[in-house]
Amino acid sequence: MKPFNSEMISSEEMAILDNNSEWLGIPKSHLMECAGYAFATKIMNRGYLGIENKAVIFCGTGNNGGDGFVVARHLSSYGVKVLVILVGNSDKIRTKEAQLNWNIIFNNLNYSIEVEIVKDSTDLINIGNSIKEDKSYHVIVDGLLGTGIEGKIREPIASAIDLINDIKKLENERITVVSIDVPSGVDPNTGAVSDKAVKADLVITFHRRKKGLSCSSEHIKEIVEKSIGIPPEASIFVGRGNLLPTLKKRRKDVHKGEFGKILIIGGSKDYSGAPTYASLTGINFGIDLVITYVPEVIVNALRNYSPNMIVRSSKGNWLNTESLDDLTELIKWADSILIGPGLGIEKETENLLVKLLKILKQFKKPFILDADALKLIKNHLDLIKGLPVILTPHEGELKIMTGMELPPYNNMVDRSKIIFDLAKKLDVTLLVKGPYDYISNRKQIKINKTGCPEMSIGGTGDVLAGLCACFIAIKNDSFQSACSAAFLNGIMGEYCKTNIGDRFTALDLVKNINNVIRSVLNF
C-alpha cells in the first residue's frame, strides 16, 4: 500500500488521519501524548537542555498548545524547569485533549512547571524581560498556532510571536527556538506567511512533513519528522476523518438549489425500485432538488413512492435517444448525474448512453455510472477516459465491463494493485464494491471496511450510487465522494443491523441516513 501514499502531507490530510485513528480506537489524547513525548525526547537527545537549564513554552488555546502542555510535562520529568505561557484565556482552550493536559499542569504540577497566563499583549513585557535576564533559559518552544492559520494574526498571539523573534535575535547563542509541528504563522500547505511568523531553529513535525515546510524558508533552519503512533490503517482504510470534511453545511444566505441538484437517469419496464432508492437517498440526505428521469411506463410507480419525488419521463418501456433533448437540458441544470439504476441493457438505451457521455464531456459535468450502465459501457470505455466519473461495479460487473477477475477481497495488497492500475489505465475513479470496498482515482487507493453481510440485498447498491451523487452535488471531488459514500453506506447497514435486526431493507438504510450521520458526528 505504501507506494500509493504521498511522502508529504497537507494539514487537511493530517486532520483526516487524526480522526481516522480515533475511529480505529486510538484516542486523540494518546496521539497528543505521543507527540509531546517525541518532541521533548528529541530536544533532550539533542543536548539543548540539562537539569541546570530552563525551557519556556509559549502555548495557544488549540491542539498545538495542548502538545505544548504535554511537552512541559515530559521535560519536567527529565529534571528541566519549565515555564508555560498560555497566550489566551484558559476557558477558551478548544479541545478536550488540550484541556485535559492544561488541567494536569495547572492544578497539579506546581513545583516543576511554572505557569503564566497572558490575556493582553502588555502582560508579555515583564515575561520577556525575565527570560532575557535569566541566563538559565536555553530553549523556547513555540506552540502558539497550528495548521489553521490564515490572515492577520490577532493579539496577544501576534505580540508573542514578536517576543520570541526578538529574544532569539538578542540571545542567538544562548537560545534555541523549536516549533511544534509548524512555526506559528507559517501556512503548512504553502509555506506562505500572510502576516508574521516565528523564526525557528528547529521544527519537529509530526507523522510526516507538511507540504509547505522547507528549510529554504527564512523561518525554518531544520526540520525533523517524528512518529506519534498513527497506524498505517488510518491512511489505508476509509474512516470518520474522510467523511467529516465532505459533510458540507448550508450558508446562512443559501437559496433553494444551491445545496445540490441531482439528476438520476434510469429505470425500465422491469425496474422501478432501483432509481427510486437512489432518488430517495438524495432527498433524505438533504439535497435541495432531485429529478428522476425514467421511461413513461413506470412514472406513476415512482411518483407514488413519495410526494418529494420529482419525476420526468419519455415514452416507452426503456429510455432511448428520443429523450436526448430533455436530458441535455437537465444535464446542464444538474450538479451531479447518476446513470444506470434499473436502466436495462437494450441496444436503444446503449445508443442513448453513448450520446449522453459526449454531452457530459462537453459540459464537464461530474457523473456516476452504476448497475446496467456499467454493462453498456464495456464497448465504449474510451469515451469516459479522463472524465470526472465514478464507476461503481461489484466483481461481476467489473468482469463484464473489463473481462478482469480479482483476487479475494481480503488479499488487500494484490487486489489494491490491480484496481489502482485499472483506475490509472481508465483514468477514472473506481469504487469496486464487495465485503471490502476498494476506491482508487489513479493517484491513490483506499479500502472501506464498513458494512455487514446483511447488506447483500437488492437496493443497497442503488443507495450507494445515490450517496456518491449526493457528495458530488455538494462540491466534493469524485474520489472524496466515493470514499465518503462507501463509508457512510456501510455504517448505515451496521446501524440498521443494530437497531432493526438482521432483516432490513434498502429503504431502511435510506430512512436512517440522518440518524447515522448524527451518530458519526457525535462519535
C-alpha positions as CSV (number, residue, x, y, z in Angstrom):
1,M,0.0,0.0,0.0
2,K,2.9,2.4,0.7
3,P,3.7,3.2,-2.9
4,F,0.3,4.8,-3.4
5,N,0.7,7.3,-0.5
6,S,2.4,10.7,-0.7
7,E,5.5,11.2,1.4
8,M,4.4,14.8,2.3
9,I,1.1,15.6,3.8
10,S,-1.3,18.6,3.9
11,S,-2.9,19.8,7.1
12,E,-6.3,18.6,5.8
13,E,-4.9,15.1,5.3
14,M,-3.3,15.2,8.7
15,A,-6.7,16.0,10.3
16,I,-8.2,13.1,8.4
17,L,-5.6,10.7,9.8
18,D,-6.2,12.0,13.4
19,N,-9.9,11.4,13.1
20,N,-9.4,8.0,11.4
21,S,-7.0,6.9,14.2
22,E,-9.7,7.8,16.7
23,W,-12.2,5.8,14.6
24,L,-9.8,2.9,14.9
25,G,-9.8,3.1,18.7
26,I,-6.8,5.3,19.3
27,P,-7.9,8.4,21.3
28,K,-6.7,11.7,20.2
29,S,-5.3,12.2,23.7
30,H,-3.0,9.2,23.0
31,L,-1.7,10.9,19.9
32,M,-1.2,14.2,21.8
33,E,0.7,12.3,24.5
34,C,3.0,10.6,21.9
35,A,3.6,14.0,20.1
36,G,4.6,15.7,23.4
37,Y,6.8,12.8,24.4
38,A,8.5,12.6,21.0
39,F,9.1,16.3,21.0
40,A,10.6,16.5,24.5
41,T,12.8,13.5,23.9
42,K,14.2,14.9,20.7
43,I,15.1,18.2,22.5
44,M,16.9,16.3,25.3
45,N,18.7,13.9,22.9
46,R,20.0,17.0,21.0
47,G,21.6,18.3,24.2
48,Y,19.7,21.5,24.1
49,L,18.8,21.3,27.8
50,G,20.3,19.9,31.0
51,I,18.9,19.9,34.6
52,E,20.6,23.3,35.2
53,N,18.7,24.8,32.2
54,K,15.2,26.1,31.8
55,A,12.7,26.0,28.9
56,V,9.9,28.4,28.2
57,I,6.9,27.1,26.2
58,F,4.5,29.5,24.5
59,C,1.1,27.8,24.1
60,G,-2.0,28.8,22.3
61,T,-5.5,27.6,23.1
62,G,-5.6,24.9,20.3
63,N,-4.1,21.5,19.9
64,N,-0.7,23.0,19.2
65,G,-0.9,24.4,22.7
66,G,-2.1,21.1,24.0
67,D,1.0,19.5,22.6
68,G,3.0,22.2,24.4
69,F,1.4,21.2,27.8
70,V,2.5,17.6,27.2
71,V,6.0,18.8,26.2
72,A,6.2,20.7,29.5
73,R,5.3,17.6,31.5
74,H,7.8,15.4,29.8
75,L,10.6,18.0,30.0
76,S,9.9,18.3,33.7
77,S,10.3,14.5,34.1
78,Y,13.8,14.9,32.8
79,G,14.5,17.4,35.6
80,V,14.2,20.6,33.5
81,K,12.5,23.6,35.0
82,V,9.7,24.7,32.7
83,L,7.8,28.0,32.3
84,V,4.5,27.5,30.4
85,I,3.0,30.7,29.0
86,L,-0.7,30.3,28.0
87,V,-1.4,33.1,25.5
88,G,-5.1,33.4,25.9
89,N,-7.8,32.5,28.4
90,S,-7.8,29.0,29.8
91,D,-11.6,28.9,29.4
92,K,-11.0,29.3,25.6
93,I,-9.0,26.1,25.3
94,R,-10.7,24.5,22.3
95,T,-10.4,20.7,22.6
96,K,-11.0,18.3,25.4
97,E,-7.5,16.8,24.9
98,A,-5.8,20.2,25.3
99,Q,-8.0,21.0,28.3
100,L,-7.1,17.7,30.0
101,N,-3.4,18.4,29.7
102,W,-3.8,22.0,30.8
103,N,-5.6,20.9,33.9
104,I,-2.8,18.5,34.8
105,I,0.0,21.1,34.7
106,F,-2.1,24.0,36.1
107,N,-3.6,22.1,39.0
108,N,-1.0,19.5,40.0
109,L,2.5,20.2,38.7
110,N,3.2,23.5,40.5
111,Y,6.7,22.5,41.6
112,S,8.4,21.6,38.3
113,I,6.2,23.7,36.0
114,E,5.6,27.4,36.4
115,V,2.5,28.9,34.6
116,E,1.8,32.4,33.4
117,I,-1.5,33.3,31.6
118,V,-1.3,36.1,29.1
119,K,-4.6,37.8,28.4
120,D,-3.2,41.0,27.0
121,S,-0.1,41.8,25.0
122,T,1.1,44.1,27.7
123,D,1.5,41.1,30.0
124,L,4.3,39.9,27.8
125,I,6.6,42.8,28.6
126,N,7.7,41.6,32.1
127,I,7.8,38.0,30.9
128,G,10.1,38.9,28.0
129,N,12.4,40.8,30.3
130,S,12.6,37.9,32.8
131,I,13.6,35.5,30.0
132,K,16.3,37.8,28.7
133,E,17.8,38.4,32.2
134,D,17.7,34.7,33.4
135,K,20.6,33.1,31.6
136,S,19.4,29.6,32.5
137,Y,16.8,29.8,29.8
138,H,18.1,27.9,26.8
139,V,15.1,26.8,24.8
140,I,11.9,28.5,23.6
141,V,9.2,26.1,22.4
142,D,6.7,27.6,20.0
143,G,3.3,26.0,20.5
144,L,1.2,29.1,19.7
145,L,-0.5,28.2,16.4
146,G,-1.0,25.0,14.5
147,T,-2.3,24.3,11.0
148,G,-5.4,26.5,10.8
149,I,-3.7,29.9,10.5
150,E,-4.9,32.4,7.9
151,G,-5.0,36.2,7.5
152,K,-3.8,38.7,10.1
153,I,-2.7,37.2,13.5
154,R,-4.7,38.5,16.4
155,E,-3.4,39.8,19.7
156,P,-1.9,38.7,22.0
157,I,-0.6,35.9,19.8
158,A,1.0,38.5,17.4
159,S,3.0,40.1,20.2
160,A,4.0,36.7,21.5
161,I,5.5,35.8,18.0
162,D,7.3,39.2,18.0
163,L,8.7,38.5,21.5
164,I,10.0,35.0,20.5
165,N,11.8,36.5,17.5
166,D,13.2,39.5,19.5
167,I,14.6,37.2,22.2
168,K,16.2,34.9,19.6
169,K,17.8,37.9,17.9
170,L,19.2,39.3,21.1
171,E,20.2,35.9,22.6
172,N,21.1,33.9,19.4
173,E,24.0,32.0,21.0
174,R,22.1,31.1,24.2
175,I,18.5,30.5,22.9
176,T,17.3,27.7,20.6
177,V,13.8,28.2,19.2
178,V,11.9,24.9,18.5
179,S,8.5,24.9,16.9
180,I,5.8,22.2,17.5
181,D,4.8,20.8,14.1
182,V,4.9,24.1,12.2
183,P,6.3,27.6,13.0
184,S,3.4,29.7,14.2
185,G,2.2,31.9,11.4
186,V,3.5,29.7,8.5
187,D,0.9,28.1,6.3
188,P,1.8,24.4,6.5
189,N,0.3,23.7,3.0
190,T,2.1,26.5,1.1
191,G,4.8,27.9,3.3
192,A,3.4,31.3,2.9
193,V,3.4,33.9,5.8
194,S,0.4,36.2,5.5
195,D,1.3,38.4,8.5
196,K,4.2,37.3,10.7
197,A,5.7,34.0,11.9
198,V,8.1,32.5,14.4
199,K,11.7,32.0,13.1
200,A,12.6,28.5,14.3
201,D,16.0,26.9,14.6
202,L,14.2,23.5,14.5
203,V,10.8,22.3,13.6
204,I,9.7,19.0,14.9
205,T,6.8,18.0,12.7
206,F,4.6,15.0,13.4
207,H,3.9,11.9,11.3
208,R,5.1,13.3,8.0
209,R,6.5,16.7,6.8
210,K,3.8,19.2,5.9
211,K,3.7,20.2,2.3
212,G,4.6,23.8,2.8
213,L,7.6,23.3,5.2
214,S,11.0,23.8,3.7
215,C,14.5,24.6,5.1
216,S,14.9,27.1,2.4
217,S,12.4,29.3,4.3
218,E,13.7,32.2,6.4
219,H,11.5,30.8,9.2
220,I,12.9,27.3,9.3
221,K,16.6,26.2,9.6
222,E,16.0,22.5,10.2
223,I,13.0,20.1,10.1
224,V,12.8,16.7,11.8
225,E,9.9,14.2,11.4
226,K,8.7,12.2,14.4
227,S,6.1,9.4,14.6
228,I,3.2,9.9,17.0
229,G,1.7,6.5,16.7
230,I,-0.7,7.0,13.7
231,P,-1.0,3.4,12.3
232,P,-0.9,2.6,8.5
233,E,-4.6,1.6,8.7
234,A,-5.5,5.3,9.3
235,S,-4.3,6.0,5.8
236,I,-5.2,2.8,4.1
237,F,-8.8,2.5,5.4
238,V,-11.6,5.0,4.9
239,G,-12.8,6.4,8.2
240,R,-14.7,9.1,10.0
241,G,-11.9,11.5,9.1
242,N,-12.6,11.1,5.4
243,L,-16.4,11.7,5.9
244,L,-16.3,14.8,8.2
245,P,-14.9,17.4,5.7
246,T,-17.3,16.2,3.0
247,L,-20.4,16.9,5.1
248,K,-20.7,20.5,3.9
249,K,-23.1,22.9,5.7
250,R,-25.5,25.4,4.2
251,R,-24.6,29.0,4.3
252,K,-27.0,31.3,6.2
253,D,-27.9,33.1,3.0
254,V,-28.3,29.9,0.9
255,H,-31.2,29.6,-1.6
256,K,-33.0,26.6,-2.9
257,G,-30.9,24.7,-5.4
258,E,-27.5,25.9,-4.0
259,F,-27.1,22.9,-1.8
260,G,-27.0,20.4,-4.7
261,K,-29.1,19.4,-7.7
262,I,-29.0,15.8,-8.8
263,L,-30.3,14.2,-12.0
264,I,-30.9,10.4,-11.9
265,I,-31.3,8.6,-15.2
266,G,-32.6,5.1,-15.1
267,G,-35.5,2.7,-14.7
268,S,-37.2,0.5,-17.3
269,K,-40.4,-1.5,-17.5
270,D,-38.8,-4.2,-15.3
271,Y,-37.3,-2.0,-12.7
272,S,-38.9,0.9,-10.9
273,G,-37.3,0.4,-7.4
274,A,-33.6,1.0,-8.3
275,P,-34.0,4.6,-9.5
276,T,-36.4,5.2,-6.6
277,Y,-33.8,4.1,-3.9
278,A,-31.2,6.4,-5.4
279,S,-33.6,9.3,-5.6
280,L,-34.9,8.9,-2.0
281,T,-31.3,8.7,-0.9
282,G,-30.7,12.2,-2.3
283,I,-33.9,13.5,-0.8
284,N,-33.2,12.1,2.7
285,F,-29.6,13.2,2.6
286,G,-30.9,16.8,2.2
287,I,-30.0,17.6,-1.4
288,D,-32.1,20.6,-2.5
289,L,-33.5,19.2,-5.7
290,V,-33.5,15.6,-7.1
291,I,-35.0,15.0,-10.6
292,T,-35.5,11.4,-11.7
293,Y,-35.8,10.7,-15.4
294,V,-37.4,7.4,-16.3
295,P,-39.5,5.8,-19.1
296,E,-43.1,6.6,-19.0
297,V,-44.2,3.0,-18.2
298,I,-43.0,3.4,-14.6
299,V,-43.5,7.1,-13.9
300,N,-46.7,6.6,-11.8
301,A,-45.0,4.0,-9.7
302,L,-42.2,6.4,-8.8
303,R,-44.5,9.3,-8.0
304,N,-46.5,7.1,-5.6
305,Y,-43.4,6.3,-3.5
306,S,-43.2,9.9,-2.1
307,P,-44.6,13.4,-2.7
308,N,-41.0,14.5,-2.6
309,M,-40.2,12.7,-5.9
310,I,-39.8,15.0,-8.9
311,V,-40.2,12.7,-11.9
312,R,-39.7,13.4,-15.6
313,S,-40.3,10.8,-18.4
314,S,-40.2,9.9,-22.0
315,K,-42.5,7.5,-23.9
316,G,-41.7,3.8,-24.0
317,N,-40.5,0.9,-21.9
318,W,-36.9,1.9,-22.0
319,L,-35.0,5.1,-22.3
320,N,-33.8,5.9,-25.8
321,T,-32.4,8.7,-27.9
322,E,-35.8,10.4,-28.2
323,S,-35.2,11.7,-24.7
324,L,-31.9,13.3,-25.6
325,D,-33.1,16.9,-25.8
326,D,-34.8,16.7,-22.5
327,L,-31.8,15.1,-20.8
328,T,-29.4,17.6,-22.3
329,E,-31.2,20.5,-20.6
330,L,-31.4,18.5,-17.3
331,I,-27.7,17.8,-17.5
332,K,-27.0,21.5,-17.9
333,W,-29.1,22.1,-14.8
334,A,-27.7,19.4,-12.5
335,D,-24.6,19.4,-10.2
336,S,-24.2,15.7,-10.5
337,I,-25.7,13.0,-12.7
338,L,-26.3,9.3,-11.9
339,I,-26.9,7.0,-14.8
340,G,-27.8,3.3,-14.5
341,P,-30.1,2.2,-11.7
342,G,-32.7,-0.1,-13.4
343,L,-31.7,1.2,-16.8
344,G,-31.8,-2.1,-18.7
345,I,-29.4,-3.2,-21.4
346,E,-31.4,-2.6,-24.6
347,K,-29.5,-1.5,-27.7
348,E,-31.5,1.7,-27.9
349,T,-30.6,2.5,-24.3
350,E,-26.9,1.9,-25.1
351,N,-27.2,4.4,-28.0
352,L,-28.6,6.9,-25.6
353,L,-25.8,6.4,-23.1
354,V,-23.1,7.0,-25.8
355,K,-24.7,10.3,-26.7
356,L,-25.1,11.3,-23.1
357,L,-21.4,10.7,-22.4
358,K,-20.5,13.1,-25.2
359,I,-22.8,15.7,-23.7
360,L,-21.4,15.2,-20.2
361,K,-17.9,15.7,-21.6
362,Q,-19.0,18.8,-23.4
363,F,-20.4,20.4,-20.3
364,K,-17.7,19.0,-17.9
365,K,-20.3,17.6,-15.6
366,P,-19.3,15.1,-12.8
367,F,-21.3,11.8,-13.0
368,I,-21.7,8.3,-11.8
369,L,-22.2,5.1,-13.9
370,D,-23.8,2.3,-11.9
371,A,-25.6,-1.0,-12.5
372,D,-26.8,-1.5,-16.1
373,A,-24.8,1.5,-17.3
374,L,-21.6,-0.4,-16.4
375,K,-22.6,-3.3,-18.7
376,L,-23.4,-0.9,-21.5
377,I,-20.1,0.9,-21.3
378,K,-17.9,-2.1,-21.9
379,N,-17.5,-1.3,-25.6
380,H,-17.1,2.5,-25.0
381,L,-14.6,2.8,-22.3
382,D,-12.6,5.3,-24.4
383,L,-15.5,7.8,-24.1
384,I,-15.0,8.1,-20.3
385,K,-11.3,8.3,-20.1
386,G,-10.2,11.3,-18.1
387,L,-13.7,12.4,-17.3
388,P,-14.9,13.2,-13.7
389,V,-16.8,9.9,-13.3
390,I,-17.2,7.3,-10.6
391,L,-17.7,3.7,-11.7
392,T,-19.3,1.6,-9.1
393,P,-19.1,-2.1,-10.1
394,H,-19.2,-5.2,-8.0
395,E,-16.9,-8.0,-9.1
396,G,-19.4,-9.4,-11.6
397,E,-20.0,-6.1,-13.2
398,L,-16.3,-5.4,-13.3
399,K,-15.7,-8.7,-15.2
400,I,-18.4,-7.8,-17.7
401,M,-17.0,-4.3,-18.1
402,T,-13.3,-5.3,-18.4
403,G,-13.0,-9.1,-18.5
404,M,-10.9,-8.8,-15.4
405,E,-11.1,-11.1,-12.4
406,L,-9.9,-10.0,-8.9
407,P,-8.1,-11.8,-6.1
408,P,-10.2,-12.4,-2.9
409,Y,-11.4,-9.3,-1.2
410,N,-9.1,-9.7,1.8
411,N,-6.0,-10.0,-0.3
412,M,-5.5,-6.3,0.1
413,V,-2.1,-5.8,-1.5
414,D,-2.8,-7.7,-4.7
415,R,-6.4,-6.5,-5.1
416,S,-5.3,-2.9,-4.4
417,K,-2.6,-3.1,-7.0
418,I,-4.9,-4.4,-9.7
419,I,-7.7,-1.8,-9.0
420,F,-5.2,1.0,-8.8
421,D,-3.6,0.1,-12.1
422,L,-7.1,-0.2,-13.7
423,A,-8.2,3.2,-12.4
424,K,-5.0,4.6,-13.8
425,K,-5.5,2.9,-17.2
426,L,-9.1,4.1,-17.5
427,D,-8.3,7.5,-15.9
428,V,-11.4,7.4,-13.8
429,T,-12.4,7.0,-10.1
430,L,-13.3,3.3,-9.4
431,L,-15.4,2.2,-6.5
432,V,-15.3,-1.6,-6.6
433,K,-18.0,-2.9,-4.2
434,G,-17.7,-6.0,-2.0
435,P,-17.1,-7.1,1.6
436,Y,-14.3,-4.6,1.4
437,D,-14.8,-1.6,-1.0
438,Y,-11.8,-0.5,-3.0
439,I,-11.6,3.1,-4.2
440,S,-9.0,4.5,-6.5
441,N,-8.6,7.6,-8.6
442,R,-5.3,6.5,-10.3
443,K,-3.3,8.6,-7.8
444,Q,-4.3,6.9,-4.5
445,I,-6.3,4.0,-3.2
446,K,-8.4,3.5,-0.1
447,I,-10.2,0.5,1.3
448,N,-13.6,0.7,3.1
449,K,-14.4,-1.9,5.7
450,T,-17.7,-0.7,6.9
451,G,-20.8,-2.7,6.3
452,C,-22.2,-6.1,7.1
453,P,-23.2,-9.3,5.2
454,E,-26.9,-8.4,5.8
455,M,-26.4,-5.7,3.2
456,S,-26.2,-8.2,0.3
457,I,-29.8,-7.5,-0.7
458,G,-31.4,-5.6,-3.5
459,G,-31.2,-1.9,-3.5
460,T,-28.2,-1.2,-1.3
461,G,-26.0,-0.6,-4.3
462,D,-28.5,1.9,-5.6
463,V,-28.3,3.7,-2.2
464,L,-24.5,3.8,-2.5
465,A,-24.7,5.2,-6.0
466,G,-27.2,7.8,-4.7
467,L,-24.8,8.8,-1.9
468,C,-22.0,9.2,-4.5
469,A,-24.2,11.6,-6.4
470,C,-25.0,13.5,-3.1
471,F,-21.4,14.1,-2.1
472,I,-20.5,15.3,-5.6
473,A,-23.6,17.6,-5.7
474,I,-22.3,19.5,-2.6
475,K,-19.0,20.1,-4.3
476,N,-16.7,17.3,-3.3
477,D,-14.4,15.7,-5.8
478,S,-15.0,12.3,-7.2
479,F,-12.5,10.4,-5.0
480,Q,-13.7,12.1,-1.8
481,S,-17.3,11.4,-2.8
482,A,-16.7,7.8,-3.5
483,C,-14.8,7.3,-0.2
484,S,-17.5,9.1,1.9
485,A,-20.3,7.3,0.1
486,A,-18.8,3.8,0.7
487,F,-18.1,4.6,4.4
488,L,-21.5,6.1,5.1
489,N,-23.4,3.4,3.2
490,G,-21.6,0.7,5.3
491,I,-22.3,2.5,8.6
492,M,-25.9,2.8,7.6
493,G,-26.0,-1.0,7.2
494,E,-24.3,-1.6,10.6
495,Y,-26.8,0.9,12.2
496,C,-29.8,-0.9,10.8
497,K,-28.5,-4.3,11.9
498,T,-28.0,-3.0,15.4
499,N,-31.3,-1.1,15.7
500,I,-33.6,-3.1,13.4
501,G,-32.1,-6.6,13.4
502,D,-30.7,-8.9,10.8
503,R,-33.5,-8.4,8.3
504,F,-33.7,-4.9,7.0
505,T,-34.2,-3.4,3.5
506,A,-32.6,-0.8,1.4
507,L,-35.4,1.5,2.3
508,D,-34.4,1.1,6.0
509,L,-31.0,2.4,5.0
510,V,-32.5,5.5,3.4
511,K,-34.8,6.3,6.3
512,N,-31.8,6.3,8.7
513,I,-29.4,8.4,6.8
514,N,-29.6,11.4,9.2
515,N,-29.6,9.2,12.4
516,V,-26.3,7.6,11.1
517,I,-24.7,11.0,10.2
518,R,-25.6,12.3,13.6
519,S,-24.1,9.3,15.3
520,V,-20.8,9.7,13.4
521,L,-20.7,13.4,14.1
522,N,-21.2,12.8,17.8
523,F,-18.7,9.9,18.0
